[in-house]
Amino acid sequence: MRRRDFLAGFSSAAVVGQFPAVAQQSTMPLVGFLNSASAEAYAPRVRAFQQGLAETGFTEGRNVAVLYRWANERNEQVPALAADLVRRNVSAIAAGGTRSALAAKEATGSTPVIFHTVTDPVAAGLVTSLSRPTANLTGITSLGVEVGPKRLELMRELMPQNTAIALLINPTFPGSDGIADRLHSAAQILGLRLHVLKAAEESDFDAVFASATNLKPVALVVSTDPLFTGRSSQLAVMALRFGIPTIYQYREFAAAGGLLSYGESFTESYRLLGLYTGRILKGEKVADLPVQQSAKVELILNLKTAKALGLTVPPTLLARADEVIE
């Protein structure tokens, strides 16, 4: 059994074991937390979610109980986990990711569902309007898709002589085709040739990097997906080993040795997720809570990695970085 599977299972089992006692405390609401990734990979996001709850007056274990459900990247299990939360009569479901949100929507038409997604929630079929959500869903959407073209610009700025760029996507991720189309258009404007590489599971990584190496000189943009987020450190190490300048969305990637990260603050998004969940627990209606857009964007540059790759970072790029890792 993998360590993260054990930890995730332990986390869920611990909450399930407490459930009968919690159910007897009628004043303590029960919140379901649903995610297709693992507890280990998303630990900082969980802490941010708990912080958001605390800002509305709810402290886990004191006046709110949270029932965690992790699919450990076994996407086919997400619908069953969502249905289980509904059967346990949770007061609300906090769904991290598009898969989890769609599964929760399918599982219930009455329990409030608060989602976080990096895809357009209207295009994904979660809500019909950002300003006035209908039915039982609202949540937080990030700039995951919108800032994709900016990652191309950053790599072009760092490697101005390079004309080839590769995009890594998970073909099973909802919205991956739309992400690829958007970046194809952006690449044409920048005069870049975009090559789409696909990885649906960890075992595909070696082939992906080998393919990217054949395109040298090339830069790599990693698209958003729980598969990649949960393996930020591994992807960072592989990118350096293969000598491929690579950018991803989240800070964890650059902190683990990746060259650049540019995108939303994941912890800020999950704090907002907790904040909305707490407001609903306090009696606010889903229809009165418009879908929020997390606007905090961070540029993290790993200067040590840049030097290892033989890249000279333009002073203008260094000056714009929110954090430089040396």
C-alpha positions in Angstrom: 0.0 0.0 0.0 1.4 3.4 -0.9 2.0 5.8 2.0 -0.4 8.5 0.7 -3.2 5.8 0.3 -2.6 4.8 3.9 -2.8 8.3 5.1 -5.9 9.1 3.1 -7.6 6.0 4.2 -6.7 6.7 7.8 -8.0 10.2 7.5 -11.4 9.0 6.2 -11.6 6.1 8.6 -10.9 8.3 11.6 -13.8 10.6 10.7 -16.1 7.7 9.9 -15.3 6.2 13.3 -16.3 9.5 15.0 -19.5 9.9 13.0 -22.0 8.1 15.4 -20.8 10.3 18.2 -21.0 13.4 16.1 -24.5 12.6 14.9 -25.7 12.7 18.4 -24.6 16.3 18.7 -27.5 18.0 16.9 -25.9 21.4 17.2 -22.7 20.3 15.4 -23.1 20.4 11.6 -21.4 17.8 9.4 -19.6 18.9 6.3 -18.5 16.6 3.5 -15.1 17.3 1.9 -14.7 15.6 -1.5 -11.6 15.5 -3.6 -10.2 13.2 -6.3 -6.6 13.6 -5.1 -5.0 12.4 -1.8 -4.9 13.8 1.7 -1.1 13.9 1.7 -0.9 15.9 -1.5 -3.6 18.4 -0.5 -2.7 18.9 3.2 -1.9 22.6 2.7 -5.2 23.1 1.0 -7.1 21.4 3.8 -5.4 23.7 6.3 -6.5 26.7 4.2 -10.0 25.3 4.0 -10.1 25.0 7.8 -8.8 28.6 8.1 -11.7 29.8 5.9 -14.2 27.9 8.2 -12.6 29.5 11.2 -13.0 32.9 9.8 -16.8 32.3 9.9 -16.7 31.0 13.4 -16.4 27.2 12.8 -13.6 25.2 14.2 -13.3 21.5 13.2 -13.9 19.2 16.2 -15.4 22.0 18.3 -18.5 23.2 16.5 -18.3 21.5 13.1 -17.3 18.0 11.9 -15.7 17.4 8.5 -16.1 14.0 6.8 -13.2 13.7 4.3 -13.5 11.6 1.2 -10.4 11.2 -1.0 -10.3 9.2 -4.2 -6.5 9.0 -4.3 -6.6 9.7 -8.0 -8.9 6.8 -8.7 -11.4 9.0 -10.6 -13.9 6.2 -11.1 -14.5 6.2 -7.3 -15.5 9.9 -7.0 -19.2 9.4 -7.8 -19.5 6.7 -5.1 -17.8 8.9 -2.5 -20.1 11.8 -3.4 -23.1 9.5 -3.0 -21.8 8.3 0.4 -21.6 11.9 1.7 -25.2 12.5 0.7 -26.3 9.3 2.4 -24.7 10.5 5.6 -26.9 13.6 5.4 -24.1 16.2 5.5 -25.1 19.8 5.8 -22.9 20.8 2.8 -20.3 19.4 0.4 -17.1 21.2 -0.3 -15.9 19.7 -3.6 -12.3 20.3 -4.7 -11.9 20.0 -8.5 -14.3 19.8 -11.5 -14.6 16.0 -11.2 -15.7 16.2 -7.6 -18.1 19.0 -8.2 -19.8 17.2 -11.1 -20.1 14.1 -9.0 -21.6 16.0 -6.2 -24.0 17.7 -8.5 -25.1 14.3 -9.8 -25.5 12.9 -6.3 -27.8 15.6 -4.9 -30.1 18.3 -6.0 -30.7 19.7 -2.6 -27.6 19.6 -0.4 -25.5 22.8 -0.9 -22.4 22.1 -2.9 -19.5 24.5 -2.7 -16.9 23.8 -5.4 -13.4 24.9 -6.3 -12.5 24.5 -10.0 -9.8 25.8 -12.4 -12.1 25.3 -15.4 -15.0 27.6 -16.4 -17.9 26.4 -14.2 -20.5 27.5 -16.7 -18.8 25.6 -19.6 -18.4 22.6 -17.3 -22.1 22.5 -16.6 -21.8 23.3 -12.9 -23.8 26.5 -12.9 -25.7 28.5 -15.5 -24.5 31.9 -14.3 -21.6 33.1 -12.2 -23.4 36.0 -10.8 -26.6 34.2 -9.8 -26.1 30.5 -9.3 -29.2 28.3 -9.5 -30.1 25.0 -7.9 -27.7 24.0 -5.1 -24.2 24.8 -6.4 -21.9 27.8 -6.0 -18.2 28.1 -5.3 -14.8 29.4 -6.3 -13.2 29.5 -9.7 -9.6 30.3 -10.3 -7.6 31.7 -13.2 -6.3 28.3 -14.2 -7.4 28.6 -17.8 -7.1 32.4 -18.2 -3.5 32.5 -17.2 -2.4 29.7 -19.4 -1.4 32.0 -22.3 0.6 34.1 -19.8 2.7 31.0 -19.0 3.6 30.8 -22.7 4.6 34.4 -22.6 6.9 33.9 -19.6 8.7 31.0 -21.3 9.1 33.0 -24.5 10.5 35.9 -22.4 13.0 33.5 -20.7 13.9 31.7 -24.0 13.4 34.3 -26.7 15.2 32.3 -29.4 13.1 29.2 -28.8 10.1 28.6 -31.1 8.9 25.2 -29.9 6.8 24.7 -26.8 5.2 21.5 -25.4 2.0 21.3 -23.5 1.4 18.5 -21.1 -2.3 17.6 -20.5 -4.2 14.8 -18.9 -6.7 13.7 -21.6 -9.1 12.4 -19.0 -9.3 15.8 -17.3 -12.6 17.7 -17.9 -11.8 20.7 -20.1 -8.4 19.6 -21.3 -9.4 20.0 -25.0 -10.5 23.6 -24.3 -7.2 24.3 -22.5 -5.2 22.9 -25.5 -7.3 25.0 -28.0 -6.8 28.1 -26.0 -3.0 27.7 -25.8 -2.8 26.7 -29.5 -4.3 30.2 -30.3 -2.0 31.9 -27.9 1.1 30.1 -29.3 0.2 31.2 -32.9 0.1 34.8 -31.7 3.5 34.5 -30.1 5.0 32.7 -33.1 5.4 29.4 -31.3 4.8 25.9 -32.4 2.8 24.1 -29.8 3.1 20.3 -29.3 0.5 18.6 -27.2 1.8 15.7 -25.0 -0.5 13.5 -23.0 -0.2 11.7 -19.7 -3.2 10.0 -18.1 -1.2 8.3 -15.3 2.2 8.4 -13.6 3.6 5.7 -15.8 3.3 8.0 -18.8 5.7 10.6 -17.5 8.9 9.0 -18.8 7.5 8.8 -22.4 6.3 12.4 -22.1 9.7 13.8 -21.2 11.5 11.6 -23.8 9.1 13.1 -26.4 9.8 16.6 -25.2 13.5 16.0 -25.4 13.2 15.1 -29.0 11.8 18.5 -29.7 14.8 20.4 -28.2 15.2 23.3 -27.8 11.8 23.3 -26.2 10.1 24.5 -23.1 7.3 22.6 -21.3 4.0 24.0 -19.9 2.2 21.6 -17.5 -1.5 22.0 -17.6 -3.5 21.9 -14.4 -4.7 18.5 -13.2 -4.7 16.6 -9.8 -2.5 14.0 -11.3 0.2 16.6 -11.9 -0.4 18.6 -8.7 0.0 15.5 -6.5 3.3 14.8 -8.2 4.8 18.3 -8.4 8.1 17.2 -6.9 8.4 14.3 -9.2 7.7 16.4 -12.3 10.2 19.1 -11.1 12.9 16.5 -10.7 12.2 14.9 -14.0 12.2 18.2 -15.8 15.6 19.1 -14.4 17.0 15.6 -15.2 15.9 15.8 -18.8 17.1 19.4 -19.0 13.7 20.8 -20.0 12.7 24.3 -18.8 9.2 23.8 -17.3 6.5 25.9 -15.9 3.5 24.8 -13.8 0.7 26.5 -12.0 1.4 26.1 -8.3 4.2 27.2 -6.0 4.9 23.6 -4.8 6.4 22.9 -8.3 9.0 25.7 -8.1 9.7 25.0 -4.5 10.5 21.3 -5.4 13.0 22.4 -8.1 10.8 23.3 -11.0 11.9 26.4 -13.0 8.8 28.5 -12.8 5.3 28.5 -11.4 2.7 31.0 -12.3 -0.9 30.9 -11.3 -3.4 31.2 -8.5 -2.6 30.8 -4.9 -4.1 27.4 -4.2 -4.2 28.1 -0.5 -6.1 31.3 -1.0 -8.7 29.5 -3.2 -9.3 26.8 -0.5 -9.5 29.5 2.2 -12.4 31.0 0.1 -13.9 27.6 -0.2 -13.9 27.2 3.5 -15.3 30.7 3.9 -18.2 30.1 1.6 -18.9 26.7 3.3 -19.0 28.5 6.7 -21.4 31.2 5.4 -23.8 28.5 4.1 -23.6 26.7 7.5 -24.6 30.0 9.1 -27.8 30.1 7.0 -26.9 32.0 3.8 -28.5 30.7 0.6 -26.6 29.3 -2.4 -28.5 31.6 -4.7 -27.3 34.6 -2.8 -23.6 33.7 -3.1 -22.2 34.3 -6.6 -19.3 32.2 -7.9 -16.2 34.0 -6.8 -13.0 34.3 -8.8 -9.8 33.8 -6.9 -7.7 36.7 -8.2 -4.4 36.2 -6.3 -1.8 35.2 -8.8 1.8 34.4 -8.0 5.0 34.2 -10.1 7.7 32.0 -8.4 11.1 31.6 -10.0 13.7 29.1 -9.0 17.0 30.8 -9.8 19.1 27.8 -8.8 17.2 25.7 -11.4 17.6 28.4 -14.1 21.4 28.3 -13.5 21.5 24.5 -13.7 19.7 24.7 -17.0 22.1 27.3 -18.3 19.5 30.0 -18.6 20.1 33.7 -18.0 17.0 35.2 -16.4 16.2 38.7 -17.7 16.3 41.4 -14.9 12.7 42.4 -15.8 11.5 38.9 -15.1 13.4 38.8 -11.8 11.9 42.1 -10.8 8.3 40.8 -11.4 8.7 37.6 -9.5 6.7 37.4 -6.2 9.4 35.0 -4.9 12.8 34.0 -6.1 14.2 30.7 -4.8 18.0 30.6 -4.7 
